[in-house]
Amino acid sequence: MDPYALKTLNAERRARRAAILVTDLGDGRDRIVREGDQVAGDLGAAIGKAFRTGNSGVVEAEGRTFFLNAHLPQPRLVVIGAVHISQALAPMAKISGYPVEIIDPRTAFATPDRFPDVALQAEWPEDVLKRQPLDSYTALAAVTHDPKVDDFALKAALDANCFYVGALGSRKTHAKRIERLLALGATADQIARIHAPIGLDIGAASPAEIAVAVLAQVIHAFRSRGLESKGVAA
């Protein structure tokens, strides 16, 4: 591999940014393509698919043969609220390959006994997210129903362009949330990215069923990144 390409690739990985090493198998030349870079034609379409799936492989494009080596940060899930939904969501997300972190300043809820083997922060989101900022490979689900706990984290997730932002609550509750987020400086386009009510509409009623709906929505959001603006189904 070209030393400059290797240096660039390592820098992208350290920064939790996706990149693909594109190698022309005809002449051996390689280059780094970052997520969001414009690549035209069939090669661009193949690169876009590799960014969505994370799969590496050989592709034919423009009469040449390329190997696409995809390097994507591991997606993670941050849950605001140590509630019953979170207790069901954490193990399911872990099995699905999403490391989970739960943040809730309410120490009566955020206890190791209720969340064994889960990264748990019994602090305010403002304090945790200063140390551990969100990024575009993070999903954030706010499930406390408490604006004092949820709102800062939701605004931070929108600013960090998290690939998924969801919030528990009825449409009436969300309408009031929108007013608060606008007051915090969020734009209408940002707020439109919030999934509220949270979770796919599967008729979920119990906390465990709501957790299933949330995780399914997170996975769908991750695997359809970049398709919404093109009107392409996942």
Number of C-alpha atoms within 10 A of each C-alpha: 11 11 8 11 16 15 10 17 22 15 13 19 14 9 11 17 19 21 27 24 23 22 19 17 13 9 10 12 12 18 17 20 21 18 15 11 12 11 13 9 10 13 19 15 13 17 29 21 18 20 24 18 15 19 14 18 11 15 15 12 14 9 6 12 16 23 18 24 19 22 22 21 18 14 19 21 25 22 27 27 27 26 19 16 20 27 19 17 23 26 17 17 22 14 9 11 12 21 18 24 17 26 23 24 17 15 11 10 16 20 15 13 8 15 19 12 11 16 14 18 22 19 16 18 24 13 11 15 15 10 8 9 12 22 20 19 21 26 26 28 29 26 21 20 16 12 14 11 22 23 21 16 26 26 21 20 27 24 15 15 18 20 22 24 26 23 26 21 18 12 11 9 14 17 12 11 19 18 11 15 18 14 10 12 9 18 15 11 9 15 18 11 15 20 19 19 17 22 23 19 11 10 10 15 9 11 16 17 17 24 25 21 19 26 23 15 20 28 16 14 18 20 17 16 17 18 15 11 7 7 8 9 7 13
